[in-house]
């Protein structure tokens, strides 16, 4: 037993299906429950984008408020700190004599480095990490992490029939917090900001129940590539990204639907995409810092560069490609973009605009309400030909895609894709104006 433990909430903002939290409750007399928002999230970084946009921050604030509400019902409270996790946790260790620290395994390289820094700074403490963000724990994988299959297809064949662990219920009783642990004031967001997505575990469970109580899983594969329409995809991604629901809980609900209604290609495809999510998480754990390198895991940099005007035109939806513009307007206004839309704008970014893929990945990090470090950067590597795609450097024909997915131009009109279709360049390589 430990006198005082600390559980570090990150991309796992829920109480149910939290093995590390359950273990902390069983092993600690008292428990600090901590969430840290880093000041650096809100300032532009090396790729001209912020690590946190307002749509995702609004969703996270919803999720934190819901989590705080649940904890109050259990005579606990969430400690909020607006500082680096390493510094916040170090201060709490010193001030309250914490002797055990717990977390769910996180897919991010920088989060892993922060954990390692804490272990090095406090080698005499107990550090516990358990898997809760993936379908399968690392111990369940039929290969060592260093031997992660090089392609998703190889990964899927080895894991898709593994048994799912039973989801853990939320603890009804939590160890009390020590007295006097105060909160920081976290940044706000514009009052006018709104979204169809509400953060939090309660909203996640409501959406999960509504979706699998409908007939939609039975024809998901037929409509999943639609560019718009709330019901045309599962829309689990914002809650999965924030950890308001676990992949295992989604899979369990899916299997319940199949037991009642039967399994078909569409219902299987939902599980197929959960497996893709697992693959990118383990891919991130396996490759670490290489997830952010221009050459990716291929050790071969693509023949692209950075053109400020092209990048700005893509971000603002002012390219010569109306379908891309419409997608970028939708992303900027809502924080969401369909899977097909993401593929199209990323392909345009890398191929038509010939831009360094990392700038596009960073813009998505700022804009997406459902940003997940492993999925976002892994998918951008895939499209740029420096990741897990065995074909490499795949390109979408934008004209053909428009004929397939927006033949009547409805999506382009709705999101004003033709409002500002400007030439690709108005300056040459030396930034001299191009003559008209």
N, C-alpha and C positions, 0 to 999 in steps of 0.2 A: 504493500500500500504506500501511496505517496501523500504527504501532508497537503501539498498544493500543486495542482496541475494547471496547465494552460492549453486550451484548444484554439488553434489558429484557423478561423474561417477564411476561405479564399473563394475559389470557384465551386463552392459546395454549400450554398446558402439554404440549407434545409436541416431538419432534425431527424427525419426518417431516412433509413438506409444509409446510415453514417457509422460504419464499423469503428473508426478511430474515436469518434465521440462516445459511442457505446462503451468502448474499452476505457476511456478516460473516466466515465461515470462510475465504472466498476472499480477503478484503482485509486481514486483520489478522494480525500476527505473534503477538500474545497477545490473549486474550479473557476478559473478566469476564462471567459469566452470572448475572443478578440477578433475584430476585423480592422484592417488597416487600409486606408486610402492614401496613396502616395502623391505628394504634391507634384511630382514630375509627370504624372499622368496627364495633367491639364496644360502642359506647355509643349510647343512644337519640338520635335526631335530631329534626328539627322536626315530624315526623309521628308521634311517639311510638313509633317502631320503630327497630330497629338495622339497619344496612346489611349485617350478616353474622349469620346464625343458625348454631346449632351443627351442624345437619345438613349445610349446605353447607360449613361449615368443616371438618368431618370428611372430606367428600369431597375438598376441596381439599388437605388434609394428606396423604391417600392419594396424590393426584396428584403432589404435590411430592416425596414419598418415592420414588415410582416414577421420576420424572424424575431425581432425585438418583442413583438406582441406575444408570440408563442412562448418566449422565454419568461415573460412576466407572469404568464399563467402557471409557470413552474417555479415561481419564486427565484428566478435568475434574471440577469440582464446582460445585454450585449455591450461590450466595451468598444468604443469607436475611437480610433486614433488617426489623425491626419499627419502621418509621418512615415518614414521608411520602416518596414516591418522589423528589420534587424535592430534599429534603434529603439523602436517601441517595445519590442519583446525584451531587449537587454535592460531597459529601464524597469520593466515590470519584474524581471527576475531579481534585479538588485534591490528593488524597493520592497517586494513582498516575499522574497525567498522561495520562488517557484522551484520545484525540484523535478518536474516532468513536463514535457512538451509534446503535443499530439497534433497531427495534421492528416488530411487525406492527401494521397499522392497527387501532385499537380503536374500537368504536362509541360509547363513552361521551363525553358532553360534558366531564365533569370530567377524564377521562383526556387528552382533547385539550388542555384548558387547561394541564395539567401539562406536557405536551410543549412547548407554546408558551412556558411560563415558562422551561423549560430552554434553549430556543433563544434566548430574549431574554437570559438570564443568561450564556450561553456562545456568542456569535455566531461565534466563530472555530473552532468544532468542526464536524465533518461530522455531519449528522443524516440518517438514512435510514429511510423508512417504506415498507413494501411490504404488499400485500394478501395475507392468508392465511385470514381468517375468513369470507370470502364465496365463493360459487360463482364469481363473476366479479370481475376486478379493475376498478378505476374506469376504466382505459383501455379496457376492453372494452365498457363501457356505451355504447349508441348515442345517448346524450344527455348534455349537461352536467349536473352534479349539481344546479345551480340549477333545471334543467328536469325534475327527477324527476317522473314522472307523479303526478297527484293521487290516483289510486286504484290498488289492487293489480292489478285487471284490465287496466288500461292498461299497467302495468309488465310484467306477465306476457307480454302479446302481443308486446312488443318484445324480450324477453330469452330466452324459454324455448327458442328454437332456436339460441342462440349456442353455439359449440363450447366444451367444457370444456377448461381447461388441464390438461396432464398433471401428476399429483401427483408431488412431488419426494420421493425417498427420503431417509431420515435420513442425515446425514453420518457416515461411519465414523471419520473423524479430525477432531478439533477442535483449534484452536490452544490451547496451554497457558495456564493462568491465571497471573497474577503471584503471587509468593509473599507469604504473610502476610495474605491477605484473609480476615477472620474472619466468622463467622455470629452473628446474634442468636438468642436463644431466643424461639420463637414461642408464642403461647397454645396451651394444650391444649384438650381437650374431654372431657365426661364419659365414663368408662370403660364405662358401661352403654349408651351410644348405639350403635345398630346400624342397618343399612339393607340392602336388597337390592342397592344400588348400591355398587360399589367403584371408587374413582377411579384414574386413571392411563391412560397410553397403551396399555399391555399389555391391561388390562381392556377398554378401548374397542375394540381390534382383535379381541379374543376375542368380544365381543358382536356386533360387525359381521359377523364370519365365521359365527357361529352363526345369526344372524337370516337372512342371505341363503342359508345352506345349508338352511334350512327352507322350507316351503310358505307361510309366513305372508305374505310380500309379495304373494302372489297373491290374497289375500282381505282385505287390510288395510282397504280402504274399508268393508267390511261390518261390521267390529267396532270401528273407531277411536273411535266415540262411546260405547263402553261406559264405565261409571263406574269399573269396577275390573277386575282381571285383568292380570297382567304381560304376557301374550302378545297383548293386544288393541290394543296400539300398538307402535311401533318401539322406544320407550324409549331413543332415541339422545340425547335432550335434555340429560341431565346431562353427558355427555362432550362434546357440542357446546358447551355453555355454558362449560365450563372450558377448552375448546380441546384436550382430549385426543385428539380426532379432528377432522378438518376436514370442512366441508360437501362439499368436492370429493371427499374420500375416500369419503364415504357415497354420493354420486351415482355415482361410478365403480363401487362395489360393486353398486349398484342396476342400472346398465346392464349389468353382467356377468350378473346374475340374469335380466334381460329377454332378453339374447342367448341364454341357455340354455333358458329356460322360456317365452319369449314375453311380450309386453307386454299388459296389460289396464288397465282403469280403476283397479284397486287399486294396481298397481305405479306407474302414472303419478301417483296421488295422493300417493305418498311424495315424488316430485320436485316436485309442486305445492306441498307444504308446505315443502320446502327453498327454493323460490322465495319463499314468504311470508317465510321467515326472512331471505333476502337483501333483500327489500323493506324490512322493518323496520330492518335495519342501515343501508341507504342513506337511509332516512327519518330515522334518528337523525343521520347525518352532515349531511343537508340542513337539518334544522330546529334542531339544536343545543339550546340552552337551552329552546326552546319545548316540548321533550319533557316538561318538568317543570312547565309553567305550567298553572294551573287552566283557563284558556280554551283550552289546547292550541294548535293551529295555526289555529283557527277565529276567534280574536279575539272569542269570545262565550262568556262563562262560563256553565256550567249552573246551574240553579236548585236548588242543593244547599247543604248547610252541614255543620257538624261537631257531632254530638250524642255526647258522651262515652259515655253509657250504651249507645246503639245500637252504637257502634263496638266497645265492649268485648263486647257480646253477640254480635256477628258474629265477632269474633276467637276467642271461646271456644266458639262453636257453641251459643249459648243463645237463638236467635231463635225467632219463632213458626213457622218453616219447617223441618220435619224434614229435608228433602233437603239444604238449605243447611247445617244443623247437622252432618249426617253428613259432608259434604264438608270442612267446617272442622275436624272432629275428625281426619279422615284426614290433612289437610294438617299439622296440628300434631304428630301422632304420627310421620309418615313423611317429611315434607318434600316430598311429591309429591302431585299431584292431576291427574286426567285433564284433557284439553283441554275436554271437555264440562263437567266439574265447575268448572273455572276460569271458564268463561263464565257458568254459572248463579250462582255466588256473587258474581261481579262485577256481574252484572245486578241481583241482589237488593240489593247494596250501594248502587248508584246510584239505582235506581228505588223499590223497596219501602222501603228505609231512608233514602233521600234524603241520602246522605252524600257529602262531597267525595271524588271518585275518587282523589285523590292519597294519602289515608290508606290506602286499600285497596291501591294499588300499592306503597306503602312496606311494608305488612305482608307482602305477597307477597315483596318483596325480602328481608325477614328470614327468611321461612319456607321458601321454595322451594329445593330442592337444585339445581334447574336454572335458577336465576335468570340472566337475560340482560337487561341494561339496556334494550336497544333493543326486544326482543320484549315484555318485561313492560310497560314504560311505553307503548309503542306500542299494545299490545292494550287496556290500560286506557283510553287516549284513545279508541280505536275504540268500546269499549262505552259510554263516557260521552258520545259524540256530539261530541267535540271533536278528533277525529283524522281518519284516512284513510277512514272509512266514508262512502260517498256518500249512504247512506240516513239516517245520523245517529240517535243516541239509540235504538238498537235494544234492545228489552226482551224477555226470555224469560218465557213464562207458566209459572210454577213448577209449578202443578198438572198442566198438560199434560206438562211435562218429566218429572215423576215417573211419570206413566202410561206414557210412552214408554220410559224408561230404568231404572225401578225399579218395574215394575207389581206385583210380589209383595212389595215392601218389604224384600227381602233386604239391599240395600246400607244402607238406613236402620237396620235391626236390627244389622248387623255393626258399624257405626260409631256406634251409640247416638244416632241423630238425634232420637229422641223423648224422651230422658232429661230434658232441661231446656228444653222449649219454653215460654219465658216470654213474657208480653205484650210488645209492642213498646216501651212506655214505662211506667215506674212513677213517673216524675217528669214534671212539665210543663215548659214552656220556661223557667220561672224556677227550676227544680229544686225545686219544691214537690211532695211526694208526692201522687200521684193517688189519689183515694179509690176503694175497690173496690166 
